[in-house]
Amino acid sequence: MKNKILIISGPTGVGKTRLALKLAKDLDGELVSADSRQVYKGMDIVTGKDLPANSKQKKDLGCYEIDNIKIWGLDLVEPDQEFDVSMFIKVAREIINDVWVRGKLPIVVGGTGFYLKNLIQPASTIGIPIDKKLRQKLDKLPVEQLQKKLQKLNPQKWEQMNNSDCNNPRRLVRAIEIFFNGKNKNLLNSKQARMTNFKNNILMIGLKIDKNTLEQKIKKRVEERIKAGAETEVEKLLAEGYSWDLPAMSAIGYRDWRDFIEGKQDLAETTKLWQLHEIQYAKRQMTYMRKIKEIKWFDVSQKDWLDQVGKNVEKWVK
């Protein structure tokens, strides 16, 4: 399995981890998480880590075991710490190389398409560092001023951004930051760039399902997480001093509890809002991942989808 990477992608709730665990057992593999919401410690129920009660973390790379299969890349940072795609690439490559050294197959699994794409082919802007002084100034500006500033500084970048990006203050700040700090800087050095040479040894599998079925699965998952103690988890994080304005706490499933906890809406409204945001997120995931041409898609509503996945993987391995 040297230099081979299997990637399992698709929207939230489609069954990526279940498939990845099965393939890991069949192929002597280990999982590498590519989920931007599961890197935070103490944020387990809402993000759907589904870890066994007796799981133990190994070193600082977030290693757990599920059904005797190692899964890496969970619980990497505290909720108030920065974590971005460049950090993901660094950690994921370290893990993948370790898995290779031990003669196993790394199976990258997750729905954060931006992470998956840049793991294989990092953009030139990935390694541009955070400028804390600049961010302190920009964070005080309203979205409208950030939009005008980016339009003036980098109109080409502004035109490339979709509607969601254009109205997201963090992404606007990052775009401005890249403009000021991005000249002649790139994440990749010669050693790190080696992974891009393995493109032909990478198989990317995407799972999909019809819209209505996926929406029902997502709604059920949210209800299950609420029963499992999502509210308690959010309250615990707040009690530990993590504020609503942190990027981690503004993620889907956490921000949706704010009005409930502040007594502004009931549980039914909170549930519907969380479900809606998860469904919208799944739609954005599919929109992004459909642009990744290397992904081979399989419809999990088809009776033979698992057999088809198996045949493709077997052919690729050989």
C-alpha positions as CSV (number, residue, x, y, z in Angstrom):
1,M,0.0,0.0,0.0
2,K,3.0,2.3,-0.1
3,N,2.2,5.7,-1.5
4,K,-1.5,4.9,-1.9
5,I,-4.3,7.0,-0.4
6,L,-7.9,6.1,-0.4
7,I,-10.3,9.0,0.1
8,I,-14.0,8.7,1.1
9,S,-16.0,11.9,0.7
10,G,-19.6,13.0,0.5
11,P,-22.1,15.1,2.5
12,T,-22.9,14.9,6.2
13,G,-25.0,11.9,7.1
14,V,-24.4,9.8,4.0
15,G,-22.4,7.0,5.7
16,K,-18.8,7.9,5.0
17,T,-17.3,6.6,8.2
18,R,-19.3,3.4,8.1
19,L,-17.9,2.6,4.6
20,A,-14.4,3.7,5.6
21,L,-14.3,1.4,8.6
22,K,-15.4,-1.6,6.5
23,L,-12.7,-0.9,3.9
24,A,-10.2,-0.4,6.6
25,K,-10.9,-3.9,7.9
26,D,-10.8,-5.4,4.4
27,L,-7.6,-3.6,3.4
28,D,-5.7,-3.4,6.7
29,G,-6.1,0.4,6.7
30,E,-6.4,3.2,9.2
31,L,-8.7,6.3,9.0
32,V,-7.6,9.9,8.8
33,S,-10.3,12.4,9.6
34,A,-10.9,15.3,7.3
35,D,-13.6,17.0,9.2
36,S,-13.0,20.6,10.2
37,R,-15.6,20.4,13.0
38,Q,-14.1,17.3,14.7
39,V,-10.6,18.7,15.4
40,Y,-11.8,20.4,18.6
41,K,-11.5,18.8,22.0
42,G,-14.6,18.5,24.0
43,M,-16.8,19.0,21.0
44,D,-18.0,15.5,20.5
45,I,-21.7,15.0,20.5
46,V,-22.7,17.9,18.2
47,T,-20.0,17.1,15.7
48,G,-20.9,13.5,15.6
49,K,-17.5,11.9,16.6
50,D,-19.4,8.8,17.9
51,L,-16.4,7.6,19.8
52,P,-16.6,4.5,22.1
53,A,-16.6,5.3,25.8
54,N,-13.3,3.6,26.3
55,S,-11.5,5.4,23.5
56,K,-8.0,6.7,24.3
57,Q,-6.1,9.4,22.6
58,K,-2.5,8.7,21.5
59,K,0.2,11.5,21.4
60,D,-1.0,14.7,19.9
61,L,-2.5,13.5,16.6
62,G,-5.9,12.6,17.9
63,C,-5.7,8.8,17.5
64,Y,-8.7,6.7,18.7
65,E,-9.8,3.2,18.0
66,I,-13.2,2.3,16.6
67,D,-13.9,-1.4,16.2
68,N,-10.1,-2.0,16.5
69,I,-9.5,0.4,13.6
70,K,-7.4,3.4,14.3
71,I,-8.9,6.8,13.4
72,W,-6.6,9.8,13.4
73,G,-7.1,13.6,13.3
74,L,-9.7,14.1,16.0
75,D,-9.3,16.3,19.1
76,L,-6.2,18.2,17.8
77,V,-6.8,21.6,19.4
78,E,-8.8,23.3,22.1
79,P,-12.0,25.2,21.1
80,D,-10.3,28.6,21.5
81,Q,-7.3,27.7,19.3
82,E,-6.8,28.4,15.6
83,F,-7.1,25.5,13.1
84,D,-7.0,26.0,9.4
85,V,-6.4,24.0,6.2
86,S,-2.6,24.5,6.4
87,M,-2.6,22.9,9.8
88,F,-4.7,20.1,8.6
89,I,-2.4,19.4,5.7
90,K,0.6,19.4,8.0
91,V,-1.0,16.9,10.5
92,A,-2.6,14.7,7.9
93,R,0.6,14.3,5.9
94,E,2.5,13.4,9.1
95,I,-0.1,10.8,9.9
96,I,-0.3,9.4,6.3
97,N,3.5,9.0,6.2
98,D,3.4,7.1,9.6
99,V,0.6,4.8,8.3
100,W,2.7,4.1,5.2
101,V,5.8,3.3,7.3
102,R,3.8,0.7,9.2
103,G,2.7,-0.9,5.9
104,K,-1.0,0.1,6.2
105,L,-3.4,1.9,3.9
106,P,-4.4,5.5,4.9
107,I,-8.1,6.1,4.3
108,V,-8.9,9.8,4.5
109,V,-12.6,10.3,5.4
110,G,-14.6,13.4,5.8
111,G,-16.9,16.0,4.3
112,T,-14.7,19.1,4.3
113,G,-14.1,19.2,0.6
114,F,-11.7,22.2,0.9
115,Y,-9.4,20.0,3.2
116,L,-9.5,17.1,0.8
117,K,-8.7,19.1,-2.3
118,N,-5.8,20.9,-0.7
119,L,-4.4,17.8,0.9
120,I,-3.7,16.5,-2.6
121,Q,-3.1,19.8,-4.5
122,P,-2.5,22.6,-2.0
123,A,-3.3,26.1,-3.3
124,S,-0.4,28.6,-3.4
125,T,-2.1,30.7,-0.6
126,I,-2.4,27.9,1.9
127,G,0.8,28.6,3.8
128,I,0.3,32.3,4.2
129,P,0.4,32.8,8.0
130,I,-2.1,34.6,10.2
131,D,-1.5,38.3,10.7
132,K,-2.8,38.9,14.2
133,K,-2.3,42.7,14.2
134,L,-4.1,43.0,10.9
135,R,-6.9,40.8,12.1
136,Q,-7.4,42.8,15.2
137,K,-8.1,45.8,13.0
138,L,-10.2,44.0,10.5
139,D,-12.3,42.2,13.1
140,K,-13.7,45.5,14.2
141,L,-15.1,46.3,10.8
142,P,-18.7,45.4,9.7
143,V,-19.2,43.0,6.7
144,E,-20.0,45.9,4.4
145,Q,-16.7,47.6,5.0
146,L,-14.8,44.4,4.6
147,Q,-16.5,43.8,1.3
148,K,-15.6,47.3,0.0
149,K,-12.0,46.9,1.2
150,L,-11.6,43.6,-0.6
151,Q,-13.3,44.9,-3.7
152,K,-10.8,47.8,-3.8
153,L,-7.7,45.7,-3.0
154,N,-8.4,42.6,-5.0
155,P,-11.4,42.9,-7.3
156,Q,-10.4,39.6,-9.0
157,K,-10.6,37.7,-5.8
158,W,-13.9,39.4,-5.0
159,E,-15.4,38.2,-8.3
160,Q,-14.3,34.6,-7.6
161,M,-16.1,34.4,-4.2
162,N,-19.6,32.9,-4.0
163,N,-22.4,34.6,-2.2
164,S,-21.7,32.7,1.1
165,D,-18.0,33.8,1.0
166,C,-18.9,37.4,0.2
167,N,-21.0,37.6,3.4
168,N,-18.7,35.6,5.7
169,P,-16.5,38.1,7.7
170,R,-13.9,35.5,8.5
171,R,-13.4,34.6,4.8
172,L,-13.3,38.3,3.9
173,V,-10.7,38.9,6.5
174,R,-8.6,36.0,5.3
175,A,-8.8,37.2,1.7
176,I,-7.6,40.6,2.7
177,E,-4.9,39.0,4.9
178,I,-3.7,37.0,1.9
179,F,-3.5,40.1,-0.3
180,F,-1.2,41.8,2.1
181,N,0.9,38.9,3.2
182,G,0.8,36.5,0.3
183,K,3.6,37.7,-2.0
184,N,6.1,35.0,-2.8
185,K,4.9,32.7,0.0
186,N,3.8,29.1,-0.4
187,L,3.2,26.3,2.0
188,L,5.0,23.7,0.0
189,N,8.7,23.0,0.3
190,S,10.4,20.3,-1.7
191,K,9.8,17.7,1.0
192,Q,6.1,18.5,1.5
193,A,5.5,18.7,-2.2
194,R,6.3,15.0,-2.7
195,M,2.7,14.0,-1.9
196,T,1.5,15.7,-5.1
197,N,3.6,13.1,-7.0
198,F,1.3,10.4,-5.7
199,K,-1.8,11.7,-7.5
200,N,-2.0,8.6,-9.7
201,N,-2.0,6.4,-6.5
202,I,-5.0,8.2,-5.0
203,L,-8.6,6.9,-5.3
204,M,-11.3,9.4,-4.4
205,I,-14.7,7.9,-3.7
206,G,-17.8,10.0,-3.2
207,L,-21.1,8.9,-1.6
208,K,-24.3,10.5,-2.6
209,I,-28.1,10.0,-2.1
210,D,-31.2,11.7,-3.2
211,K,-32.1,15.0,-1.6
212,N,-35.2,13.9,0.3
213,T,-33.6,10.8,1.8
214,L,-30.5,12.7,2.9
215,E,-32.6,15.4,4.5
216,Q,-34.5,12.8,6.5
217,K,-31.3,11.2,7.6
218,I,-29.8,14.5,8.7
219,K,-33.0,15.4,10.7
220,K,-32.8,12.0,12.5
221,R,-29.1,12.5,13.2
222,V,-29.8,15.9,14.8
223,E,-32.6,14.4,17.0
224,E,-30.2,11.6,18.1
225,R,-27.5,14.1,19.0
226,I,-30.0,16.1,21.1
227,K,-31.0,13.0,22.9
228,A,-27.3,12.1,23.5
229,G,-26.7,15.4,25.3
230,A,-25.9,18.1,22.8
231,E,-27.4,20.8,25.0
232,T,-25.3,19.7,28.0
233,E,-22.2,19.7,25.9
234,V,-22.8,23.3,24.7
235,E,-23.5,24.5,28.3
236,K,-20.3,22.8,29.5
237,L,-18.2,24.6,26.9
238,L,-19.7,27.9,27.9
239,A,-19.1,27.2,31.5
240,E,-15.5,26.5,30.7
241,G,-15.2,30.0,29.3
242,Y,-15.5,29.4,25.6
243,S,-17.5,32.3,24.1
244,W,-20.0,32.3,21.3
245,D,-17.8,34.5,19.1
246,L,-15.1,31.8,18.8
247,P,-14.9,30.1,15.3
248,A,-15.4,26.7,17.0
249,M,-18.5,27.9,18.8
250,S,-20.0,29.5,15.7
251,A,-20.0,26.2,13.9
252,I,-23.3,24.5,13.0
253,G,-24.9,22.8,15.9
254,Y,-23.3,25.1,18.5
255,R,-24.5,28.5,17.4
256,D,-28.0,27.1,17.0
257,W,-28.3,26.7,20.7
258,R,-27.5,30.3,21.6
259,D,-31.1,31.6,21.5
260,F,-32.4,28.5,23.4
261,I,-29.8,28.9,26.2
262,E,-30.6,32.7,26.4
263,G,-34.3,31.9,26.7
264,K,-35.3,33.3,23.3
265,Q,-36.5,30.1,21.6
266,D,-37.8,26.7,22.6
267,L,-36.3,23.3,21.9
268,A,-38.5,22.6,18.9
269,E,-37.4,25.8,17.2
270,T,-33.8,25.0,18.1
271,T,-34.0,21.5,16.6
272,K,-35.6,22.8,13.4
273,L,-32.9,25.5,13.0
274,W,-30.1,23.0,13.6
275,Q,-31.6,20.6,11.1
276,L,-32.0,23.4,8.5
277,H,-28.4,24.5,8.9
278,E,-27.1,20.9,8.6
279,I,-29.2,20.4,5.4
280,Q,-27.9,23.7,4.0
281,Y,-24.3,22.6,4.8
282,A,-24.8,19.3,3.1
283,K,-25.9,21.1,0.0
284,R,-22.8,23.3,0.0
285,Q,-20.6,20.2,0.5
286,M,-22.0,18.6,-2.6
287,T,-21.7,21.8,-4.6
288,Y,-18.0,22.1,-3.7
289,M,-17.2,18.4,-4.1
290,R,-18.8,18.1,-7.5
291,K,-16.1,20.4,-8.8
292,I,-13.4,17.9,-7.8
293,K,-13.2,15.9,-11.0
294,E,-11.2,13.0,-9.5
295,I,-14.1,11.9,-7.3
296,K,-15.9,8.7,-8.4
297,W,-19.5,8.9,-7.2
298,F,-21.6,6.1,-5.9
299,D,-25.3,6.4,-5.1
300,V,-25.9,4.6,-1.7
301,S,-29.6,4.2,-2.6
302,Q,-28.6,1.7,-5.3
303,K,-28.7,-2.0,-4.3
304,D,-25.3,-2.8,-5.7
305,W,-23.4,0.4,-4.7
306,L,-21.3,-1.4,-2.1
307,D,-20.3,-4.1,-4.6
308,Q,-19.4,-1.4,-7.1
309,V,-17.2,0.4,-4.6
310,G,-15.5,-2.9,-3.7
311,K,-14.7,-3.6,-7.3
312,N,-13.3,-0.2,-7.9
313,V,-11.1,-0.3,-4.8
314,E,-9.9,-3.9,-5.6
315,K,-8.9,-2.8,-9.1
316,W,-7.1,0.2,-7.8
317,V,-5.2,-1.7,-5.1
318,K,-4.0,-4.2,-7.7
